Amino acid sequence: MVLMSTLDTQTTELPEAADPTRVAPKDARELSRLFFEQLAVLEEGTPEYSYARNTLIEMNMSLVRYAAGRFRSRGPEEMEDIVQVGMIGLIKAIDRFELSREVEFTSFAIPYVVGEIKRFFRDTTWAVHVPRRLQEARVQLARATEELRSRLGRTPTVKELSELMSLPEDEVMEARLAANGYNSSSLDAAIGGSEDGESVLQDFIGVEDTDLELVEDFHSLAPLIADLDERDRQIIHMRFVEELTQAQIGERLGVSQMHVSRLLSRCLARLREGLLTTG
């Protein structure tokens, strides 16, 4: 199909029977060169320039659909979004293409389209937002893990991954942890194969956090500790924060272990009584 044999800078609309979106890929390549030649001499912002640019976009939509085809496994609903994102890449390619590059526009545009789609996935498909460096490290980690698994016949260690990826071991471990944020499941998701047929995920992964029961006690304990004298607070801190033994506390205070034991027992009895009174 031939859209038009020549272009006139005064033309502002396509012939009525012509539809740029129906131009065959082979014809689109030839016609695109003619339109790019016009863009090079037309003044940006004029109707003629907009006409040529918009026609280029419509003629090359097949490039976007071709590039988006490799992501078809994501489903028809998401494919519509993928094509829309790919169109952004196509427009960027058109605005940056120059005939002097002596390269086919299709070869120039595809990386822009695919790059825009991949950027879309990178920025929007993570269930939990993580820094971009960790998103990129996850991809590198997956490739390195697969390579070493094939080579070694087993799951590689962090050290082996670190050497292959040229990253510190702590960054490899961080990338592993971040990878958990890519996918998520609803706590209300039904569990297949359950006997009652009504079990959900939250029935199996939730556990009671006994530390939560201590929160109220901590709040009640704070003012009681503040009322102790300096030495008693120091003893409490050394015993339960620094986790020193009574002998070590005695060495710091210059008293015997027995004396520390008596002081500690007195402090704890006072705090216990205070908790029972406030409770």
C-alpha positions as semicolon CSV with decimal commas, in nm:
position;residue;x (nm);y (nm);z (nm)
1;M;0,000;0,000;0,000
2;V;0,131;0,343;-0,083
3;L;0,017;0,632;0,132
4;M;0,135;0,902;-0,105
5;S;0,410;0,918;-0,359
6;T;0,547;1,253;-0,253
7;L;0,500;1,491;0,037
8;D;0,417;1,856;0,007
9;T;0,498;2,085;0,299
10;Q;0,161;2,249;0,251
11;T;-0,029;1,925;0,307
12;T;-0,204;1,925;0,641
13;E;-0,408;1,607;0,630
14;L;-0,401;1,259;0,480
15;P;-0,607;1,166;0,177
16;E;-0,949;1,053;0,290
17;A;-0,893;0,686;0,194
18;A;-0,552;0,661;0,355
19;D;-0,512;0,532;0,707
20;P;-0,156;0,548;0,848
21;T;-0,230;0,268;1,096
22;R;-0,300;0,031;0,804
23;V;0,026;0,091;0,621
24;A;0,218;-0,234;0,572
25;P;0,552;-0,249;0,759
26;K;0,749;-0,255;0,432
27;D;0,571;0,054;0,301
28;A;0,599;0,221;0,642
29;R;0,978;0,200;0,630
30;E;0,991;0,373;0,291
31;L;0,732;0,636;0,378
32;S;0,890;0,704;0,719
33;R;1,208;0,819;0,546
34;L;1,005;1,068;0,339
35;F;0,832;1,204;0,648
36;F;1,161;1,231;0,839
37;E;1,302;1,431;0,548
38;Q;1,008;1,669;0,587
39;L;1,053;1,697;0,963
40;A;1,413;1,802;0,906
41;V;1,306;2,110;0,706
42;L;0,972;2,196;0,866
43;E;0,947;2,438;1,156
44;E;0,852;2,270;1,482
45;G;0,509;2,373;1,606
46;T;0,358;2,436;1,262
47;P;0,055;2,236;1,141
48;E;0,271;2,076;0,871
49;Y;0,526;1,960;1,127
50;S;0,256;1,817;1,357
51;Y;0,096;1,639;1,061
52;A;0,422;1,472;0,961
53;R;0,510;1,376;1,318
54;N;0,165;1,236;1,398
55;T;0,162;1,037;1,075
56;L;0,499;0,885;1,165
57;I;0,359;0,781;1,501
58;E;0,050;0,619;1,349
59;M;0,244;0,444;1,072
60;N;0,487;0,286;1,315
61;M;0,241;0,162;1,577
62;S;0,304;-0,188;1,446
63;L;0,658;-0,161;1,590
64;V;0,509;-0,111;1,936
65;R;0,273;-0,406;1,899
66;Y;0,565;-0,619;1,780
67;A;0,783;-0,522;2,077
68;A;0,496;-0,565;2,322
69;G;0,432;-0,915;2,186
70;R;0,715;-1,060;2,391
71;F;0,523;-0,965;2,706
72;R;0,193;-1,123;2,599
73;S;0,208;-1,372;2,889
74;R;0,102;-1,094;3,123
75;G;-0,258;-1,111;2,999
76;P;-0,480;-0,909;2,765
77;E;-0,572;-0,644;3,023
78;E;-0,212;-0,556;3,102
79;M;-0,115;-0,575;2,734
80;E;-0,320;-0,263;2,668
81;D;-0,112;-0,075;2,927
82;I;0,210;-0,219;2,782
83;V;0,123;-0,092;2,433
84;Q;0,043;0,254;2,572
85;V;0,379;0,265;2,751
86;G;0,553;0,141;2,437
87;M;0,400;0,431;2,244
88;I;0,592;0,669;2,471
89;G;0,913;0,498;2,362
90;L;0,810;0,526;1,996
91;I;0,746;0,901;2,030
92;K;1,085;0,950;2,197
93;A;1,250;0,760;1,913
94;I;1,077;0,973;1,648
95;D;1,179;1,295;1,820
96;R;1,543;1,184;1,846
97;F;1,593;1,009;1,514
98;E;1,813;1,166;1,248
99;L;1,848;1,043;0,891
100;S;2,219;1,122;0,908
101;R;2,262;0,824;1,141
102;E;2,232;0,601;0,832
103;V;2,041;0,339;1,028
104;E;1,690;0,202;0,975
105;F;1,434;0,373;1,195
106;T;1,300;0,034;1,307
107;S;1,643;-0,064;1,444
108;F;1,669;0,271;1,619
109;A;1,317;0,268;1,765
110;I;1,286;-0,086;1,905
111;P;1,536;-0,029;2,193
112;Y;1,344;0,285;2,292
113;V;1,011;0,099;2,294
114;V;1,141;-0,205;2,482
115;G;1,334;0,014;2,724
116;E;1,023;0,213;2,810
117;I;0,824;-0,107;2,870
118;K;1,096;-0,254;3,093
119;R;1,114;0,071;3,287
120;F;0,739;0,049;3,337
121;F;0,769;-0,301;3,484
122;R;1,064;-0,202;3,699
123;D;0,883;0,096;3,850
124;T;0,529;-0,039;3,885
125;T;0,520;-0,417;3,917
126;W;0,694;-0,456;4,253
127;A;0,449;-0,537;4,531
128;V;0,671;-0,347;4,776
129;H;0,872;-0,047;4,665
130;V;1,247;-0,101;4,692
131;P;1,536;0,118;4,571
132;R;1,619;0,095;4,201
133;R;1,969;-0,039;4,273
134;L;1,811;-0,337;4,451
135;Q;1,564;-0,391;4,167
136;E;1,858;-0,411;3,927
137;A;2,055;-0,627;4,171
138;R;1,764;-0,872;4,181
139;V;1,790;-0,928;3,805
140;Q;2,167;-0,971;3,832
141;L;2,120;-1,210;4,124
142;A;1,871;-1,424;3,932
143;R;2,110;-1,458;3,637
144;A;2,408;-1,537;3,860
145;T;2,210;-1,793;4,058
146;E;2,095;-1,972;3,743
147;E;2,447;-1,973;3,597
148;L;2,606;-2,114;3,911
149;R;2,328;-2,366;3,965
150;S;2,384;-2,501;3,614
151;R;2,760;-2,504;3,661
152;L;2,771;-2,648;4,013
153;G;2,460;-2,867;4,010
154;R;2,343;-2,715;4,337
155;T;2,224;-2,391;4,489
156;P;2,518;-2,148;4,508
157;T;2,634;-1,997;4,836
158;V;2,632;-1,625;4,910
159;K;3,011;-1,620;4,881
160;E;3,001;-1,781;4,535
161;L;2,734;-1,536;4,418
162;S;2,934;-1,248;4,562
163;E;3,242;-1,346;4,362
164;L;3,052;-1,387;4,036
165;M;2,852;-1,064;4,077
166;S;3,155;-0,867;4,203
167;L;2,948;-0,743;4,495
168;P;3,006;-0,759;4,873
169;E;2,830;-1,050;5,043
170;D;2,607;-0,816;5,244
171;E;2,475;-0,660;4,921
172;V;2,401;-1,004;4,779
173;M;2,203;-1,089;5,093
174;E;2,024;-0,753;5,069
175;A;1,930;-0,827;4,707
176;R;1,795;-1,166;4,811
177;L;1,581;-1,004;5,078
178;A;1,460;-0,733;4,839
179;A;1,355;-0,998;4,585
180;N;1,083;-1,101;4,830
181;G;0,912;-0,770;4,760
182;Y;0,850;-0,844;4,392
183;N;0,540;-1,058;4,444
184;S;0,280;-1,058;4,717
185;S;-0,021;-1,270;4,810
186;S;-0,341;-1,169;4,981
187;L;-0,388;-1,293;5,335
188;D;-0,741;-1,382;5,226
189;A;-0,616;-1,605;4,942
190;A;-0,777;-1,949;4,955
191;I;-0,544;-2,243;5,016
192;G;-0,598;-2,522;4,767
193;G;-0,632;-2,876;4,898
194;S;-0,755;-2,778;5,245
195;E;-1,003;-3,023;5,395
196;D;-1,271;-2,767;5,471
197;G;-1,217;-2,585;5,143
198;E;-1,238;-2,251;5,327
199;S;-0,890;-2,213;5,475
200;V;-0,705;-1,894;5,383
201;L;-0,338;-1,798;5,389
202;Q;-0,360;-1,599;5,711
203;D;-0,465;-1,914;5,899
204;F;-0,122;-2,065;5,837
205;I;0,133;-1,782;5,854
206;G;0,013;-1,578;6,149
207;V;0,151;-1,631;6,501
208;E;0,088;-1,447;6,822
209;D;0,358;-1,196;6,908
210;T;0,412;-1,239;7,281
211;D;0,630;-0,928;7,288
212;L;0,320;-0,717;7,221
213;E;0,196;-0,812;7,566
214;L;0,502;-0,642;7,712
215;V;0,435;-0,306;7,550
216;E;0,193;-0,197;7,822
217;D;0,432;-0,318;8,092
218;F;0,718;-0,117;7,937
219;H;0,506;0,198;7,939
220;S;0,413;0,141;8,302
221;L;0,770;0,059;8,398
222;A;0,934;0,368;8,246
223;P;0,820;0,623;8,510
224;L;0,902;0,379;8,790
225;I;1,260;0,344;8,669
226;A;1,283;0,723;8,635
227;D;1,198;0,751;9,007
228;L;1,497;0,534;9,110
229;D;1,814;0,703;9,223
230;E;2,111;0,729;8,988
231;R;2,297;0,423;9,119
232;D;1,992;0,198;9,106
233;R;1,917;0,306;8,746
234;Q;2,281;0,239;8,662
235;I;2,260;-0,112;8,806
236;I;1,939;-0,186;8,615
237;H;2,100;-0,062;8,292
238;M;2,417;-0,264;8,335
239;R;2,227;-0,581;8,422
240;F;1,944;-0,574;8,166
241;V;2,075;-0,353;7,883
242;E;2,447;-0,424;7,885
243;E;2,374;-0,775;8,019
244;L;2,667;-0,774;8,261
245;T;2,697;-1,034;8,535
246;Q;2,665;-0,934;8,899
247;A;3,041;-0,983;8,940
248;Q;3,114;-0,747;8,649
249;I;2,874;-0,488;8,790
250;G;3,048;-0,519;9,129
251;E;3,385;-0,453;8,965
252;R;3,253;-0,135;8,802
253;L;3,094;-0,007;9,120
254;G;3,374;-0,120;9,348
255;V;3,148;-0,339;9,564
256;S;3,111;-0,712;9,619
257;Q;2,891;-0,938;9,405
258;M;2,680;-1,011;9,715
259;H;2,614;-0,641;9,765
260;V;2,515;-0,605;9,398
261;S;2,275;-0,897;9,439
262;R;2,106;-0,728;9,737
263;L;2,082;-0,394;9,556
264;L;1,940;-0,558;9,246
265;S;1,683;-0,757;9,443
266;R;1,572;-0,441;9,622
267;C;1,533;-0,252;9,294
268;L;1,336;-0,530;9,129
269;A;1,108;-0,567;9,432
270;R;1,034;-0,194;9,421
271;L;0,958;-0,199;9,051
272;R;0,741;-0,509;9,084
273;E;0,542;-0,351;9,363
274;G;0,500;-0,034;9,156
275;L;0,365;-0,234;8,861
276;L;0,117;-0,422;9,077
277;T;-0,002;-0,096;9,230
278;T;-0,047;0,086;8,897
279;G;-0,202;-0,225;8,736
